[in-house]
Amino acid sequence: MELAVPYYAVLIAAVISFIVGGMWYSPLLFGNVWMKLMKIDAKEMGKNKGKANQSMAIMFLLVTLTAFIFGHFVSFLAEKNLSNYLQMAGWIWLGFVMPVTAGGFLWESRPVKLFLINTSHQLVSLLIIAAVLSAF
């Protein structure tokens, strides 16, 4: 099966999604609340820059993988347009991403607010990927 969108579109979608993720977990949006709910101290986080950089590199690869797989999924769409891409992203999130994330939170007894921050980021990320890929 051939990729339904160009590889450069996958890379662009991954970069944009990754940048939005960085903003999502920064003090600009939900970073301070997220750190508090995760019980992470900002000073402690600053000491582990090497680990943070490694985690960000791995996360970028994972976001790229998500965009690549989404690029394959859209090949099953009868009509390729923004609305259908966004619907597919929403259904993937609702049927696969959110339930798996919820299961982890339920068994780990984490705060609902933390679940909402993380899972809404995943939804936004999928929607961004869908929107970018639909443009190609």
C-alpha positions in Angstrom: 0.0 0.0 0.0 1.3 3.4 -1.0 1.4 6.4 1.4 -1.6 8.6 0.6 0.3 11.8 1.2 3.9 12.9 0.5 6.6 12.2 3.0 7.4 15.9 3.4 3.7 16.4 4.4 4.2 13.9 7.1 7.3 15.7 8.3 5.6 19.1 8.3 2.6 17.7 10.2 5.0 16.1 12.8 6.9 19.4 13.2 3.8 21.5 13.7 2.3 19.0 16.1 5.5 18.8 18.1 5.7 22.6 18.4 2.1 22.8 19.6 2.9 20.0 22.1 5.9 22.0 23.4 3.6 25.0 23.8 0.8 22.8 25.4 3.2 21.7 28.2 4.9 25.0 28.6 4.0 27.6 31.2 2.1 29.4 28.3 -0.7 26.9 28.5 -0.8 23.9 30.8 2.8 23.3 31.8 2.6 24.7 35.4 -0.6 22.8 36.1 0.8 19.6 34.5 4.0 19.8 36.6 2.0 20.3 39.8 -0.3 17.4 39.0 2.7 15.2 38.1 4.5 16.4 41.3 7.5 17.6 39.3 9.6 20.4 40.7 10.8 23.0 38.1 14.3 23.0 39.6 14.5 19.2 39.5 13.3 19.3 35.9 16.1 21.7 35.0 18.7 19.4 36.4 17.6 16.6 34.1 18.0 18.5 30.7 19.8 15.5 29.1 16.9 13.2 29.9 14.4 15.8 28.8 16.3 16.3 25.5 16.3 12.5 24.9 12.6 12.3 25.7 11.8 15.1 23.3 13.8 13.4 20.5 11.9 10.2 21.1 8.6 12.0 21.3 9.3 13.7 17.9 10.0 10.3 16.4 6.7 9.0 17.8 4.7 12.0 16.5 6.3 11.5 13.1 5.2 7.8 13.3 1.7 8.9 14.2 1.6 11.3 11.2 3.0 8.5 8.9 0.4 6.0 10.0 -2.4 8.6 9.7 -1.1 9.2 6.1 -1.8 5.5 5.5 -5.2 5.6 7.1 -6.5 8.4 4.9 -6.0 6.2 1.9 -9.2 4.4 3.0 -11.2 7.6 2.7 -13.5 7.7 -0.3 -13.4 11.4 -0.4 -10.2 13.2 0.7 -11.1 16.6 2.2 -10.4 18.4 5.4 -13.8 17.4 7.0 -13.2 13.7 6.4 -9.6 13.9 7.7 -10.7 15.7 10.8 -13.5 13.2 11.4 -11.0 10.3 11.0 -8.7 12.0 13.5 -11.6 12.4 16.0 -12.7 8.8 15.6 -9.1 7.5 16.0 -8.8 9.6 19.2 -12.2 8.5 20.6 -11.8 4.8 19.8 -8.1 4.2 20.3 -6.2 7.0 22.0 -8.6 8.2 24.6 -9.6 4.8 26.0 -6.0 3.6 26.2 -5.0 6.8 28.0 -8.0 6.6 30.3 -7.2 3.0 31.2 -3.7 4.1 32.3 -5.1 6.9 34.4 -7.7 4.7 36.0 -5.2 2.0 37.1 -2.6 4.6 38.1 -5.1 6.6 40.2 -4.0 9.9 38.6 -6.0 13.1 38.8 -8.8 13.6 36.2 -7.4 17.0 35.4 -4.1 15.5 34.4 -6.0 13.0 32.1 -7.9 15.9 30.5 -4.7 17.9 29.8 -2.9 14.9 28.3 -5.8 13.4 26.3 -6.9 16.8 24.9 -3.4 17.4 23.8 -3.5 14.0 22.0 -6.8 15.1 20.3 -5.4 18.4 19.2 -2.2 16.7 17.9 -4.3 14.3 15.8 -6.4 17.2 14.5 -3.3 19.2 13.5 -1.9 16.2 11.7 -5.2 15.7 9.9 -5.4 19.3 8.9 -1.9 19.5 7.6 -2.1 16.2 5.7 -5.4 17.2 4.1 -3.7 20.2 2.5 -1.5 17.8 0.4 
